[in-house]
Amino acid sequence: LNALTNKSFRGLNQLTYLNLARNRLQFLAFQQPFQYLNALEILNLDRNTQMNLTKLTFQGLEESLIELSLQNCNLSSFVSMNNPFESFLHLQ
């Protein structure tokens, strides 16, 4: 799996766990693939080595997500105004 769209998870608003580890996911700058997953608590994105995260990548998960795994994703740095993690309320 290498791409998700803004509608990939439409209709799955009760989903609480999603494992997308070991794929080749890439996100476009204005893409919001998780916007309909407002009950998601755990998201595993481990070993997606080509990911580029933006502020919009996790749009919709701000209030529900408590665990986000990004092991071995080769993430380097984020510009402060484009920080994809700043809006999480309950991330542990």
ROLO-147598 format. One record per residue: x, z negated, y of N, C-alpha, C, O in turn; residue in one letter. Coordinates in Angstrom, 1 decimal, always signed. Atoms other than C-alpha are relative to their C-alpha. Example, Ala and Ser with C-alpha at 12.3 -4.5 7.8 and 13.67 -1.06 7.14 Angstrom:
// residues 2
+--------+--------+--------+--------+--------+--------+--------+--------+--------+--------+--------+--------+--------+
:   n.xx :   n.zz :   n.yy :  ca.xx :  ca.zz :  ca.yy :   c.xx :   c.zz :   c.yy :   o.xx :   o.zz :   o.yy : residu :
+--------+--------+--------+--------+--------+--------+--------+--------+--------+--------+--------+--------+--------+
:   +0.9 :   +0.0 :   -1.2 :  +12.3 :   -7.8 :   -4.5 :   +0.9 :   +0.0 :   +1.2 :   +1.9 :   -0.7 :   +1.2 :      a :
:   -0.9 :   +0.0 :   -1.1 :  +13.7 :   -7.1 :   -1.1 :   -0.8 :   -0.8 :   +1.1 :   -0.3 :   -0.9 :   +2.2 :      s :
+--------+--------+--------+--------+--------+--------+--------+--------+--------+--------+--------+--------+--------+
This chain:
// residues 92
+--------+--------+--------+--------+--------+--------+--------+--------+--------+--------+--------+--------+--------+
:   n.xx :   n.zz :   n.yy :  ca.xx :  ca.zz :  ca.yy :   c.xx :   c.zz :   c.yy :   o.xx :   o.zz :   o.yy : residu :
+--------+--------+--------+--------+--------+--------+--------+--------+--------+--------+--------+--------+--------+
:   +0.9 :   +0.0 :   -1.2 :   +0.0 :   +0.0 :   +0.0 :   +0.9 :   +0.0 :   +1.2 :   +1.8 :   -0.8 :   +1.4 :      l :
:   -0.8 :   -0.1 :   -1.2 :   +1.5 :   +1.0 :   +3.3 :   -0.8 :   +0.0 :   +1.3 :   -0.1 :   -0.1 :   +2.4 :      n :
:   +0.7 :   +0.0 :   -1.2 :   -1.3 :   +1.1 :   +5.8 :   -1.4 :   -0.7 :   -0.1 :   -2.0 :   -0.7 :   -1.2 :      a :
:   +1.3 :   +0.6 :   -0.1 :   -4.4 :   -0.9 :   +6.8 :   -0.7 :   +0.6 :   +1.3 :   +0.0 :   +0.9 :   +2.3 :      l :
:   +0.7 :   -0.4 :   -1.2 :   -7.1 :   +0.2 :   +9.3 :   -0.7 :   -1.1 :   +0.6 :   -0.8 :   -2.2 :   +0.0 :      t :
:   +0.8 :   +1.0 :   -0.7 :   -9.2 :   -1.7 :  +11.7 :   -1.3 :   -0.4 :   -0.9 :   -1.9 :   -1.4 :   -0.6 :      n :
:   +1.2 :   +0.3 :   +0.8 :  -12.0 :   -1.5 :   +9.1 :   +0.3 :   -0.3 :   -1.5 :   -0.6 :   -0.3 :   -2.3 :      k :
:   -0.4 :   +0.2 :   +1.4 :  -10.0 :   -2.2 :   +5.9 :   -0.7 :   -1.2 :   -0.6 :   -1.0 :   -1.2 :   -1.8 :      s :
:   +0.6 :   +1.2 :   +0.5 :  -11.6 :   -5.7 :   +5.5 :   -1.4 :   -0.3 :   +0.6 :   -1.9 :   -1.4 :   +0.5 :      f :
:   +1.4 :   +0.2 :   -0.5 :  -15.0 :   -5.1 :   +7.1 :   -0.9 :   -0.4 :   -1.1 :   -0.9 :   +0.2 :   -2.2 :      r :
:   +0.9 :   +0.5 :   +1.0 :  -17.7 :   -7.0 :   +5.3 :   +0.5 :   -1.1 :   -0.8 :   -0.2 :   -1.6 :   -1.7 :      g :
:   -0.6 :   +1.0 :   +0.8 :  -15.3 :   -9.5 :   +3.8 :   +0.2 :   -1.3 :   +0.9 :   +1.2 :   -2.0 :   +0.7 :      l :
:   -0.2 :   +1.1 :   -1.0 :  -15.9 :  -12.2 :   +6.5 :   -0.1 :   -1.4 :   -0.7 :   +0.2 :   -2.4 :   +0.0 :      n :
:   +0.0 :   +1.3 :   +0.7 :  -16.2 :  -15.0 :   +3.8 :   +1.3 :   -0.2 :   -0.8 :   +1.5 :   -1.2 :   -1.4 :      q :
:   -1.2 :   +0.0 :   +0.7 :  -12.8 :  -14.2 :   +2.3 :   +0.9 :   -1.1 :   +0.5 :   +1.1 :   -1.2 :   +1.8 :      l :
:   -0.8 :   +1.1 :   -0.4 :  -10.5 :  -17.3 :   +2.4 :   +1.5 :   +0.2 :   -0.3 :   +2.4 :   -0.5 :   +0.2 :      t :
:   -1.4 :   -0.2 :   +0.5 :   -7.3 :  -16.1 :   +0.6 :   +0.3 :   +1.5 :   -0.2 :   -0.5 :   +2.2 :   -0.8 :      y :
:   -0.3 :   -1.4 :   +0.2 :   -5.6 :  -12.7 :   +0.8 :   +1.5 :   +0.1 :   -0.2 :   +2.4 :   -0.4 :   +0.5 :      l :
:   -1.4 :   -0.2 :   +0.4 :   -2.3 :  -11.7 :   -0.9 :   +0.3 :   +1.5 :   +0.1 :   -0.2 :   +2.3 :   -0.7 :      n :
:   -0.5 :   -1.4 :   -0.2 :   -0.7 :   -8.5 :   +0.4 :   +1.5 :   +0.1 :   -0.1 :   +2.1 :   +0.9 :   +0.5 :      l :
:   -1.5 :   +0.1 :   +0.2 :   +2.8 :   -9.4 :   -0.7 :   +0.5 :   +1.3 :   -0.8 :   -0.3 :   +1.9 :   -1.6 :      a :
:   -0.7 :   -1.1 :   +0.7 :   +5.2 :   -6.7 :   -2.0 :   -0.6 :   +1.3 :   +0.2 :   -0.8 :   +2.1 :   -0.7 :      r :
:   +0.5 :   -1.3 :   -0.4 :   +3.8 :   -3.8 :   -0.2 :   +1.0 :   +0.6 :   +1.1 :   +2.1 :   +0.1 :   +1.2 :      n :
:   -0.8 :   -0.6 :   -1.1 :   +5.2 :   -1.5 :   +2.6 :   -0.9 :   +0.1 :   +1.2 :   -0.9 :   +1.1 :   +1.9 :      r :
:   +1.0 :   +0.0 :   -1.1 :   +2.7 :   -2.5 :   +5.3 :   +0.7 :   +0.3 :   +1.3 :   +1.8 :   -0.3 :   +1.6 :      l :
:   -0.4 :   -0.2 :   -1.4 :   +3.2 :   -1.2 :   +8.8 :   -1.2 :   +0.0 :   +0.8 :   -2.3 :   +0.5 :   +0.5 :      q :
:   +1.1 :   +0.2 :   -0.9 :   +1.0 :   -2.0 :  +11.7 :   +0.3 :   +0.8 :   +1.3 :   +1.3 :   +0.7 :   +1.9 :      f :
:   -0.1 :   -0.7 :   -1.2 :   +0.4 :   +0.2 :  +14.7 :   -0.2 :   -0.9 :   +1.2 :   -0.8 :   -2.0 :   +1.0 :      l :
:   +0.0 :   +0.9 :   -1.1 :   +0.7 :   -1.3 :  +18.2 :   -1.4 :   -0.5 :   +0.4 :   -1.5 :   -1.7 :   +0.7 :      a :
:   +1.3 :   +0.4 :   -0.4 :   -3.1 :   -1.5 :  +18.9 :   -0.9 :   -0.3 :   -1.2 :   -2.1 :   -0.4 :   -1.1 :      f :
:   +0.8 :   +0.2 :   +1.2 :   -4.2 :   -2.1 :  +15.3 :   -0.4 :   -1.5 :   -0.2 :   +0.4 :   -2.4 :   +0.1 :      q :
:   +0.5 :   +1.4 :   +0.2 :   -6.3 :   -5.2 :  +14.4 :   -0.6 :   +0.0 :   -1.4 :   -1.8 :   -0.2 :   -1.6 :      q :
:   +0.5 :   -0.1 :   +1.3 :   -6.6 :   -5.0 :  +10.6 :   -0.7 :   -1.2 :   -0.6 :   -1.5 :   -1.1 :   -1.5 :      p :
:   +0.6 :   +1.2 :   +0.5 :   -7.7 :   -8.6 :  +10.1 :   -1.1 :   -0.5 :   +0.8 :   -1.6 :   -1.7 :   +0.7 :      f :
:   +1.0 :   +0.5 :   -0.9 :  -10.3 :   -8.8 :  +12.8 :   -1.3 :   -0.5 :   -0.6 :   -2.0 :   -1.3 :   +0.0 :      q :
:   +1.2 :   +0.4 :   +0.6 :  -13.2 :   -9.2 :  +10.4 :   +0.1 :   -1.2 :   -1.0 :   -0.9 :   -1.7 :   -1.6 :      y :
:   -0.3 :   +1.1 :   +1.0 :  -11.6 :  -12.0 :   +8.3 :   +0.0 :   -1.4 :   +0.7 :   +1.0 :   -2.1 :   +0.6 :      l :
:   +0.0 :   +1.2 :   -0.8 :  -12.6 :  -14.9 :  +10.5 :   -0.2 :   -1.3 :   -0.8 :   -0.3 :   -2.4 :   -0.3 :      n :
:   -0.1 :   +1.2 :   +0.8 :  -12.8 :  -17.3 :   +7.5 :   +1.3 :   -0.1 :   -0.8 :   +1.5 :   -1.1 :   -1.6 :      a :
:   -1.2 :   +0.0 :   +0.8 :   -9.4 :  -16.5 :   +6.1 :   +0.9 :   -1.1 :   +0.4 :   +1.2 :   -1.4 :   +1.6 :      l :
:   -0.9 :   +1.2 :   -0.2 :   -7.2 :  -19.6 :   +5.7 :   +1.4 :   +0.3 :   -0.5 :   +2.3 :   -0.3 :   +0.1 :      e :
:   -1.3 :   -0.3 :   +0.5 :   -4.3 :  -18.2 :   +3.7 :   +0.3 :   +1.5 :   -0.1 :   -0.5 :   +2.2 :   -0.7 :      i :
:   -0.4 :   -1.4 :   +0.0 :   -2.5 :  -14.9 :   +4.2 :   +1.5 :   +0.1 :   -0.5 :   +2.4 :   -0.5 :   +0.2 :      l :
:   -1.3 :   -0.2 :   +0.6 :   +0.5 :  -13.9 :   +2.1 :   +0.5 :   +1.5 :   +0.3 :   -0.1 :   +2.4 :   -0.2 :      n :
:   -0.6 :   -1.3 :   -0.3 :   +2.6 :  -11.0 :   +3.6 :   +1.4 :   +0.1 :   -0.5 :   +2.2 :   +1.0 :   +0.0 :      l :
:   -1.4 :   +0.0 :   +0.5 :   +5.8 :  -11.7 :   +1.7 :   +0.5 :   +1.3 :   -0.4 :   -0.2 :   +2.1 :   -1.0 :      d :
:   -0.7 :   -1.2 :   +0.5 :   +8.3 :   -8.9 :   +1.1 :   -0.6 :   +1.3 :   +0.5 :   -0.5 :   +2.3 :   -0.2 :      r :
:   +0.3 :   -1.2 :   -0.7 :   +6.8 :   -6.4 :   +3.4 :   +1.0 :   +0.3 :   +1.0 :   +0.9 :   -0.1 :   +2.2 :      n :
:   -1.2 :   +0.0 :   -0.8 :  +10.1 :   -5.4 :   +4.8 :   +0.0 :   +1.0 :   +1.2 :   +0.9 :   +1.0 :   +2.0 :      t :
:   +0.0 :   -1.0 :   -1.1 :   +9.0 :   -2.6 :   +7.2 :   -1.1 :   -0.4 :   +1.1 :   -1.4 :   +0.4 :   +1.9 :      q :
:   +1.1 :   +0.4 :   -1.0 :   +6.4 :   -4.7 :   +9.2 :   +0.5 :   -0.1 :   +1.4 :   +1.6 :   -0.5 :   +1.7 :      m :
:   -0.2 :   +0.2 :   -1.4 :   +6.3 :   -4.6 :  +12.9 :   -1.3 :   -0.7 :   +0.5 :   -2.4 :   -0.1 :   +0.5 :      n :
:   +1.2 :   +0.8 :   -0.4 :   +4.0 :   -7.3 :  +14.3 :   -0.1 :   +0.0 :   +1.5 :   +0.8 :   -0.1 :   +2.2 :      l :
:   +0.3 :   +0.0 :   -1.5 :   +2.3 :   -7.3 :  +17.7 :   -1.0 :   -1.2 :   +0.2 :   -1.5 :   -1.8 :   -0.8 :      t :
:   +1.0 :   +1.0 :   -0.4 :   +0.0 :   -9.7 :  +19.5 :   -1.4 :   +0.2 :   -0.7 :   -2.1 :   -0.7 :   -1.0 :      k :
:   +1.3 :   -0.3 :   +0.5 :   -3.0 :   -7.9 :  +18.1 :   -0.1 :   +0.0 :   -1.6 :   -1.2 :   +0.1 :   -2.1 :      l :
:   +0.0 :   -0.1 :   +1.5 :   -1.9 :   -7.8 :  +14.4 :   -0.9 :   -1.0 :   -0.6 :   -1.6 :   -0.7 :   -1.6 :      t :
:   +0.7 :   +1.1 :   +0.6 :   -3.5 :  -11.2 :  +13.6 :   -1.3 :   -0.3 :   +0.8 :   -1.9 :   -1.4 :   +0.6 :      f :
:   +1.2 :   +0.2 :   -0.8 :   -6.5 :  -10.8 :  +16.0 :   -1.2 :   -0.3 :   -1.0 :   -1.4 :   +0.5 :   -2.0 :      q :
:   +1.1 :   +0.4 :   +0.9 :   -9.5 :  -12.6 :  +14.4 :   +0.3 :   -1.1 :   -0.9 :   -0.6 :   -1.7 :   -1.4 :      g :
:   -0.4 :   +1.1 :   +0.9 :   -7.5 :  -15.1 :  +12.5 :   +0.4 :   -1.3 :   +0.8 :   +0.8 :   -2.3 :   +0.1 :      l :
:   -0.5 :   +1.1 :   -0.9 :   -6.7 :  -17.5 :  +15.4 :   -0.6 :   -1.3 :   -0.3 :   +0.1 :   -2.3 :   -0.3 :      e :
:   +0.6 :   +1.3 :   +0.2 :   -9.2 :  -20.2 :  +14.5 :   +0.0 :   -0.4 :   -1.5 :   -0.2 :   -1.6 :   -1.8 :      e :
:   +0.1 :   +0.3 :   +1.4 :   -9.2 :  -20.0 :  +10.7 :   +1.3 :   -0.2 :   -0.8 :   +1.4 :   -1.0 :   -1.7 :      s :
:   -1.2 :   -0.1 :   +0.8 :   -5.7 :  -19.3 :   +9.5 :   +0.8 :   -1.3 :   +0.0 :   +1.1 :   -1.8 :   +1.1 :      l :
:   -0.8 :   +1.2 :   +0.1 :   -3.8 :  -22.4 :   +8.3 :   +1.4 :   +0.2 :   -0.7 :   +2.3 :   -0.5 :   -0.5 :      i :
:   -1.2 :   -0.3 :   +0.7 :   -1.1 :  -20.8 :   +6.2 :   +0.3 :   +1.5 :   +0.0 :   -0.5 :   +2.3 :   -0.4 :      e :
:   -0.5 :   -1.4 :   -0.1 :   +0.9 :  -17.6 :   +6.8 :   +1.3 :   +0.1 :   -0.6 :   +2.3 :   -0.6 :   -0.1 :      l :
:   -1.3 :   -0.1 :   +0.7 :   +3.7 :  -16.6 :   +4.5 :   +0.6 :   +1.4 :   +0.3 :   +0.0 :   +2.4 :   +0.1 :      s :
:   -0.8 :   -1.2 :   -0.4 :   +6.3 :  -14.0 :   +5.8 :   +1.4 :   +0.0 :   -0.6 :   +2.3 :   +0.5 :   +0.0 :      l :
:   -1.4 :   +0.1 :   +0.6 :   +9.2 :  -14.6 :   +3.4 :   +0.5 :   +1.4 :   -0.3 :   -0.2 :   +2.3 :   -0.8 :      q :
:   -0.7 :   -1.3 :   +0.3 :  +11.7 :  -11.8 :   +3.1 :   -0.6 :   +1.2 :   +0.6 :   -0.7 :   +2.3 :   +0.0 :      n :
:   +0.6 :   -1.1 :   -0.7 :  +10.1 :   -9.6 :   +5.7 :   +0.9 :   +0.7 :   +1.0 :   +0.6 :   +1.6 :   +1.6 :      c :
:   -1.0 :   -0.6 :   -0.9 :  +13.2 :   -8.9 :   +7.7 :   -0.5 :   +0.0 :   +1.5 :   -0.2 :   +1.0 :   +2.2 :      n :
:   +0.4 :   +0.0 :   -1.4 :  +11.5 :   -9.9 :  +11.0 :   +1.2 :   -0.6 :   +0.8 :   +1.9 :   -1.4 :   +0.4 :      l :
:   -1.2 :   +0.4 :   -0.8 :  +14.0 :  -10.3 :  +13.8 :   -0.4 :   -0.8 :   +1.2 :   -0.1 :   -2.0 :   +1.3 :      s :
:   +0.3 :   +0.7 :   -1.2 :  +12.6 :  -11.2 :  +17.2 :   -1.3 :   +0.6 :   +0.6 :   -1.8 :   +1.6 :   +0.2 :      s :
:   +1.2 :   -0.4 :   -0.6 :   +9.5 :  -11.0 :  +19.4 :   +0.2 :   -0.2 :   +1.5 :   +0.8 :   -1.2 :   +2.0 :      f :
:   +0.1 :   +0.2 :   -1.5 :   +9.1 :  -10.5 :  +23.2 :   -1.1 :   -1.0 :   +0.2 :   -2.1 :   -0.9 :   -0.4 :      v :
:   +0.9 :   +1.1 :   -0.2 :   +7.4 :  -13.6 :  +24.5 :   -1.5 :   +0.5 :   +0.3 :   -2.4 :   -0.2 :   -0.1 :      s :
:   +1.4 :   -0.5 :   -0.4 :   +4.4 :  -11.6 :  +26.0 :   -0.7 :   +0.7 :   -1.2 :   -1.8 :   +1.0 :   -1.1 :      m :
:   +0.6 :   -0.7 :   +1.2 :   +3.9 :   -9.9 :  +22.6 :   +0.1 :   -0.8 :   -1.3 :   +0.1 :   -0.3 :   -2.4 :      n :
:   -0.2 :   +0.9 :   +1.1 :   +4.3 :  -12.9 :  +20.4 :   -1.3 :   -0.1 :   -0.9 :   -2.4 :   -0.5 :   -0.4 :      n :
:   +1.2 :   -0.1 :   +0.8 :   +1.9 :  -12.5 :  +17.4 :   -0.5 :   -1.4 :   -0.5 :   -1.5 :   -1.5 :   -1.1 :      p :
:   +0.3 :   +1.4 :   +0.5 :   +1.9 :  -16.3 :  +16.6 :   -0.6 :   -0.9 :   +1.0 :   -1.0 :   -2.0 :   +0.7 :      f :
:   +0.3 :   +1.0 :   -1.1 :   +1.1 :  -17.9 :  +20.0 :   -1.5 :   -0.4 :   +0.0 :   -1.8 :   -1.5 :   +0.6 :      e :
:   +1.4 :   +0.4 :   -0.1 :   -2.7 :  -17.9 :  +19.6 :   -0.6 :   -0.7 :   -1.2 :   -1.8 :   -1.1 :   -1.2 :      s :
:   +0.5 :   +0.8 :   +1.1 :   -3.0 :  -19.7 :  +16.3 :   -0.3 :   -1.4 :   +0.3 :   +0.6 :   -2.1 :   +1.0 :      f :
:   +0.3 :   +1.4 :   -0.4 :   -4.8 :  -23.0 :  +16.6 :   +0.3 :   -1.0 :   -1.1 :   +0.6 :   -2.1 :   -0.8 :      l :
:   -0.1 :   +1.0 :   +1.1 :   -4.4 :  -24.5 :  +13.1 :   +1.1 :   +0.4 :   -1.0 :   +1.2 :   -0.2 :   -2.1 :      h :
:   -1.0 :   -0.4 :   +0.9 :   -1.4 :  -22.8 :  +11.6 :   +1.0 :   -1.1 :   -0.3 :   +1.4 :   -1.8 :   +0.6 :      l :
:   -0.8 :   +1.1 :   +0.4 :   +0.7 :  -25.3 :   +9.6 :   +1.4 :   +0.5 :   -0.5 :   +2.2 :   -0.3 :   -0.8 :      q :
+--------+--------+--------+--------+--------+--------+--------+--------+--------+--------+--------+--------+--------+
